[in-house]
Amino acid sequence: MTAEPRTFELPWPPSVNRYWRSTVVQRRRGGKRVPSIAVLLSEDGRRYRDDVVRRIRYGHRGAISPLSCALAVELVAHPPDRRRRDLDNLCKSVLDALEHANVYRDDAQIDDLRIVRAPVIRNGALLVTVRPLTVIGRTPDAAPPEAATLATESPA
């Protein structure tokens, strides 16, 4: 049985620069401690992720079972203002938050990802639709195929 599409209205995420933070940590390499940079989820990132989890659980009256099939995800992005933005910067924070909310098991299941810019609305919002994807040659519940190898020809 194929699952029904799931649609969620989510808040506008923090910018990529506010979602992540970097810090210097000490790691062992060859018996020596050397400084290294670790990139971590920031406080704004955790707050956004937790807000998404709360909204999804509240909207579905509790926990939902995660989808485990190949997926198509569409993000309809209503920016909070008219500033110029790269839509692709929205993806990582939103997709990770949906995974954390148990919408799907792993964002690697997403085989079709679309982002659409919509009119500006106050405070911004995202309308996210997650649906099972039927790929030619496999059923929606089958595991994603291994990465395809591209054949390239050398110039003559």
N, C-alpha and C positions, 0 to 999 in steps of 0.2 A: 504494500500500500504506500502511495506517495504522499508525503506531508504537504499540507496547505502552505501557501506563502505566509510569511509573518511580516507585519508592518509595524514600525515603531517610530514615534515622534521623539527626537532626542534634542538636547540643548546643543548650541554651537560649541565646539571644543576649543580649548585653549590653543594658542599658536604652538607650532612645533618647538619653538625656542622656550616656551613656558611649560610644555608638557614633559620635557626631558631635562635632566640636569647632569652635569658631569662633575666628577670628583677624582682626586688623586688617591690611589690606594697603593699599598706596598704588596708586591708579589714576589715569590721565590722563583729565581731562574738560575740554574746551575749552582745551587747552594747559596746564592746571594739574594738579598732583598733589593729589588729595584722598583722605582716608582712607575706606576702605570695609570692610565686614565680609565675609569669605569663610568659608563653612561647608565643612569638610573631614572626611574619614574619620579618626577618631582611631586611636591605637595599638591600643586594644581592638577597634575596628571592623576594622582590618586583620588582627589576630590571629584574630578570629572568621571573617572571610571566607576567610582562608588555611586555617583548620581545616576549613571546609566543603569547600573545593576538594580538600584532601588526602583527606578521608573519601569523597568521591564518586569520585575517581580510584582510590583503593585498593579501594573496593567494586566498581568496574567494571573492575578490572585495567587501569588506564590511562585515557587520554582517551576521552570519549564524544562522539558527533556531536550537535550541538545540534538540538533540534526547531525547525522553522520554521513551524509551523502555529498555528492558534488553540488556546488551551490552557485547561484547567480545572485549578486547583490547590486542594488541600485541605490545611490545616494542622491537625493534631491536637496541641494544646498541652498538655503535661504540665508544669505549673509546678513550680519547685523548692521552693516553700513555699506557705503559705496566705494570703500577703499579697494584698490587693486589686490587680488589674491590669487595664489596658485591653488586650484582646486585639489590637485594631487596631494597637497600637504594635509588634507583632512583625513585621508584614508587610514593611516597607521593607528592613530589614537582611537578612531571610531571602531575599526575592525577589532582591535585588541580589547576594547571595552565590551563589545558584543560577545567575544569569546569568553571573557571573564564572567559575563552575565549568563553563560551557558546556552546561548542561542545556537551555537555550533561547537564542535569539539576542538577544531583547529582552523585558523584562518587560511591554512594551506588548502582547505576544501574548496575555496573560492576559485572557480574557473572562468567566471564572467563577472567583471566589475565595471560598473558604469557610474559616472558622476555627471550630474546635470546642474548647471547654475540656474537658480530660480530668482524671482524678484526679492529685493531686500525686505526684511520684516524686522520689527523692533526686537532686539536681543538676539536675533538670528535663530535658526532652527534647522534640523536635518530630518527629512522624512526618509527612513531607511526601509527598504523591502528586501527580504531574504527569501529566496524560493529555491526549491530543488531544481536541479538542472539535468535535463536529459541530453546526454552527449551521444552522438552517433557511435554505435559499437559498444556501448556499455549502459547499464541500467543506473538509475539515480542512486542506488545504494552501494554501487561498486566503488572500490577505492580508486583515487585518482591515478592515471597512468604515470609511468616513469617519465622523466623529462625527455623530450624528443631531441635527437641529435640533428643539428643542421649540417647539411652537406654543402660545402662551398667549393667552387671551382677556382683554380688559380688562373689569373689572366694569361692570355696567350701572348 
